[in-house]
Amino acid sequence: MKRILLILLIVLIMLMASCCDASREPAPELDTVYDRLVQVIEASHEVNVLLFGAGLPVYPRGDAEDELVHRYYGVTDNGREFVTPYAKYGSIAEMQSAIAAVYSVEYRESLYESLFTGYAANEMSVAMPARFYEDERFLYMSKYVDPLVEGVRVYDYASMAIVDYSHASRLRVSIRSYTEDRPEEWKTVYLSFVFENGDWYLDSPSC
């Protein structure tokens, strides 16, 4: 037993040492990662609609079309609406795959509860439904989850710079940007990236 504990302790020390070594290595030059950072930021626009924006197109309950075709006849009104078959994503697995192509493991997993599971805080009597739900037949979106962000942020990639607290496995960059609805309001934002699974991924929201 003592030998096993000793081996585990040595492995832990080695892992901590490797992390420290990575943090001491300097950050890469911007021109060596520029294309990948731009690629991930651009890809995030579509994903952010799922995470923070309007979500996916749905068939509304109670509108004229619903009354005509009785789409929700016999379906309990639990606040969920059918996602249309013309939506970009047709399943939770497809959405998770798209998110995984943009965001780091730790960051995206911090979002999955609100997106796909929902949660309740009993001591505060607060419940938050999952934004998306699926069963054997349909994909649904909750009508009780309001968008956090509207519009798209536009970035001036020529202004991008790697700033302090960056190293070989983590980057923090500054970049000037504006939102499409307020093109006159420029500001400098900061984005974080981590190097994992052989490439760079966003580790912070980009909207």
Disulfide bonds with the S-S distance in Angstrom:
none
